[in-house]
Amino acid sequence: MNESPMVRFVLAGFLAVVACAHTQTMSITDALWQPVWLEGEEFPANLEGSEKAFLRLLDGRVQGYGGCNRIAGSYLLTDSQISFSGLVSTRRACITGMEREGAFLKALGKVSSWKRQGGLLRLYDADKRLLLEMKADPEQTESLPPASSN
């Protein structure tokens, strides 16, 4: 069958959109995401006496660390929507970072949509207000075991 250049162009464009949508969804799972901005303020990489906060999304489960306590729960993900549920954390008391960690968990509970822009993951509330901005940590992501081994 002889296709016109216009048909090939449209088909190529359609396939590119489908591939990008799939890549966008896949690009936020199996990665270690570190918060860099939280509700109008820079999210420090780590405070004295605390470790880096992060999230990892795997097969409907979220795992992470708030800087003092481990975080776990579930998430639902679509092309542009995401919601976290059943979020729990351990109950360690730390000298620093507890307020920051609490704000991080509270913001996650309000998230309803997402956008991947460059190397950043932006999480929004139901009113499309930016709550969290996170970046992938390529060094940590490369060393993560595959999702099936967890």
Secondary structure by P-SEA (a helix, b strand, c coil): ccccaaaaaaaaaaaaaaaaaaaaaaaaccbbbbbcccccccccccccccccccccccccbbbbbcccbbbbbcccccccbbbbcccccccccccccaaaaaaaaaaaaacccccccccbbbbbcccccccbbbbbcaaaaaaccccccc
